[in-house]
Amino acid sequence: MSHTGGRWLVLLIGLGVVGVGVGMMVQAVLKKFIDNLHMAKMNAHTRRTVETLGLMGILARGGVFSVLGVFLIIAAATFDSKEAQGLDGTLRKIATTPFGPWLLVAVALGLVIFGVYSFFEARWRKTEPG
């Protein structure tokens, strides 16, 4: 951030990462991920499972992206490059908050759920164009 415009670049990247995270969460709530899956080939129980895992997992992933972007924005606003964190640094910052351990458990479970959803997505993802 010592370069001319570096602070603004970090701010723009942070805003972009927050935007991506919020976009993921909106897509999850609107269940847009279903459009990319062969839902008709699943039985009713599998469909409900995939919808639930997709919603929860994509929400968690979007939340992690959003928090990461917020730390980048804070780094740009305070002009402190030490505030800019990767995913590991973001999780460490979360751990220092009063509800840190519980938040980390929630993040971990959410990312595990996203991983499980990804297996379903790999199995039933639409691959043909259109």
LINGI-V6613 format. One record per pair of residues at least 24 apart in sequence whose C-alpha atoms are under 10 Angstrom apart, sorted by the first residue. I is the first residue (numbers start at 0). J is the second residue. D is the distance in whole Angstrom. If there is no record, write none. Layout:
BEGIN
i = (I;I)
j = (J;J)
d = (D;D)
END
This chain:
BEGIN
i = (0;0;0;0;0;0;1;1;1;5;5;6;6;6;6;6;6;6;6;6;7;7;7;7;8;9;9;9;9;9;9;9;9;9;9;10;10;10;10;10;10;10;10;10;11;11;11;11;12;12;12;12;13;13;13;13;13;13;13;13;13;13;13;13;13;14;14;14;14;14;15;15;15;15;16;16;16;16;16;16;16;16;16;16;17;17;17;17;17;17;17;17;17;17;17;17;18;18;18;18;19;19;19;19;19;20;20;20;20;20;20;20;20;20;20;20;20;21;21;21;21;21;21;21;22;22;22;23;23;23;23;23;23;23;23;23;24;24;24;24;24;24;24;24;24;24;24;25;25;25;25;26;26;26;26;27;27;27;27;27;27;27;27;27;27;28;28;28;28;28;29;30;30;32;32;32;33;33;33;34;34;35;35;35;35;35;36;36;36;36;36;36;36;36;37;37;37;37;37;37;38;38;38;39;40;41;45;46;48;48;49;49;49;49;49;49;49;50;51;51;52;52;52;52;52;52;52;52;52;53;53;53;53;53;53;53;53;54;54;54;54;55;55;55;55;55;55;56;56;56;56;56;56;56;56;56;56;56;57;57;57;57;57;57;57;58;58;58;59;59;59;59;59;59;59;59;59;60;60;60;60;60;60;60;60;62;62;63;63;63;63;63;64;66;66)
j = (74;75;78;79;80;83;78;79;80;75;78;71;72;74;75;76;77;78;79;80;72;75;76;78;75;68;71;72;73;74;75;76;78;80;83;68;69;70;71;72;73;74;75;76;68;71;72;75;68;71;72;75;64;65;66;67;68;69;70;71;72;73;74;75;83;65;68;69;71;72;64;65;68;72;61;63;64;65;66;67;68;69;71;72;61;62;63;64;65;66;67;68;69;70;71;72;61;64;65;68;61;62;64;65;68;57;58;59;60;61;62;63;64;65;66;67;68;58;60;61;62;63;64;65;58;61;65;54;57;58;59;60;61;62;64;65;54;55;56;57;58;59;60;61;62;64;65;54;57;58;61;54;57;58;61;51;53;54;55;56;57;58;59;60;61;53;54;55;57;58;54;54;57;57;120;124;120;124;125;124;125;120;123;124;125;126;119;120;121;122;123;124;125;126;120;122;123;124;125;126;123;124;125;123;123;123;119;119;116;119;115;116;117;118;119;120;123;116;112;116;109;111;112;113;114;115;116;117;119;112;113;114;115;116;117;119;120;109;112;113;116;108;109;110;112;113;116;106;108;109;110;111;112;113;114;115;116;117;109;110;112;113;114;116;117;109;110;113;105;106;107;108;109;110;111;112;113;106;107;109;110;111;112;113;114;106;109;89;90;106;109;110;89;90;93)
d = (9;8;7;8;6;10;9;10;9;9;10;10;9;8;5;8;9;7;9;9;9;7;9;10;8;10;6;7;10;8;6;9;10;9;8;9;9;10;7;5;8;8;5;8;10;9;8;9;8;7;8;10;10;9;10;8;4;6;7;5;5;9;9;8;9;9;6;8;8;7;10;9;7;10;9;10;6;6;9;7;5;8;9;10;8;9;9;6;4;7;7;5;7;10;9;9;9;9;7;8;7;10;7;7;9;9;9;9;7;4;6;7;5;5;8;9;8;9;10;6;7;10;8;6;10;7;9;10;6;7;9;8;5;8;9;9;8;9;10;6;5;8;8;5;7;10;9;10;9;8;9;9;8;9;10;10;7;5;8;8;6;6;10;10;9;10;6;9;9;8;9;7;10;9;9;10;9;9;10;9;9;8;8;6;5;8;9;7;9;9;5;4;5;9;9;9;5;6;6;10;8;9;10;10;8;8;9;10;9;9;9;6;9;10;7;8;10;9;9;9;9;10;6;7;9;7;5;9;9;8;7;10;9;6;8;9;9;10;9;9;9;10;6;9;7;7;9;10;9;5;6;8;5;4;8;8;7;9;8;8;9;6;10;9;10;8;9;9;8;6;9;8;5;6;9;9;8;8;10;7;6;10;10;7;10;8;9;8;9;7;10;9;10;9;9)
END
